[in-house]
Amino acid sequence: RLRFRDGVLQIGAWDADPEPPEPPGRLEELTGAESGRGMALVRACSDLWHWQPLSRMGHRGKLVWCELAVA
């Protein structure tokens, strides 16, 4: 999901896993890693990121989102 409001681009993605995302590592430390780079990229490029648990119609999951302010 994308939303642009008040000079801020908000990007969100959700999945069915209710567990919180792993804390992102530093991107410089992950250049040779086979996994874990996605959240590190989000952390490196965004002004703010967070997650929240979801529950809807008996289904569980989470929403991970980030914000990018206009430069």
Wavefront OBJ file of the C-alpha trace (Angstrom):
o trace
v 0.000 0.000 0.000
v 1.288 3.454 -0.917
v -0.017 6.762 0.385
v 1.309 10.295 -0.112
v 0.132 12.862 2.402
v 1.565 16.132 3.688
v 4.880 15.649 1.884
v 5.433 12.125 3.230
v 5.296 8.894 1.242
v 4.050 6.000 3.390
v 4.781 2.462 2.193
v 3.211 -0.558 3.860
v 3.267 -4.301 3.349
v 1.523 -7.059 5.264
v 1.785 -10.808 5.629
v 0.118 -13.638 7.543
v 2.943 -14.161 10.047
v 1.984 -12.466 13.340
v 5.567 -12.510 14.648
v 7.428 -9.179 14.653
v 10.080 -8.714 11.986
v 13.656 -9.398 12.958
v 15.434 -6.179 13.943
v 17.296 -5.032 10.846
v 21.057 -5.259 10.812
v 23.310 -2.579 9.442
v 23.327 -2.707 5.644
v 27.140 -2.551 5.532
v 27.288 -5.794 7.542
v 24.888 -7.656 5.225
v 26.537 -7.331 1.819
v 27.294 -11.065 1.658
v 24.209 -12.257 3.544
v 21.693 -14.585 1.897
v 18.757 -13.118 3.828
v 17.852 -10.192 6.080
v 18.691 -7.429 3.628
v 15.094 -6.279 3.042
v 14.508 -4.639 6.418
v 18.070 -3.297 6.409
v 17.295 -1.531 3.110
v 14.079 -0.122 4.555
v 15.957 1.096 7.636
v 18.753 2.653 5.550
v 16.429 4.466 3.127
v 13.492 5.545 5.284
v 13.025 8.322 7.787
v 10.885 6.110 10.029
v 9.730 2.477 10.054
v 7.672 0.344 12.385
v 5.299 -2.627 12.470
v 1.988 -3.469 14.066
v 0.062 -6.714 14.576
v -3.112 -7.262 12.549
v -6.235 -9.258 13.277
v -9.109 -9.315 10.817
v -11.959 -11.782 10.348
v -10.110 -14.467 12.325
v -6.854 -14.037 10.380
v -3.667 -12.891 12.069
v -0.654 -11.170 10.602
v 1.346 -7.964 10.690
v 1.777 -4.688 8.843
v 5.280 -3.295 8.331
v 5.471 0.314 7.165
v 7.963 3.085 6.539
v 7.865 6.795 5.749
v 9.942 8.806 3.299
v 9.793 12.591 3.592
v 10.132 14.845 0.558
v 13.721 16.020 0.263
l 1 2 3 4 5 6 7 8 9 10 11 12 13 14 15 16 17 18 19 20 21 22 23 24 25 26 27 28 29 30 31 32 33 34 35 36 37 38 39 40 41 42 43 44 45 46 47 48 49 50 51 52 53 54 55 56 57 58 59 60 61 62 63 64 65 66 67 68 69 70 71
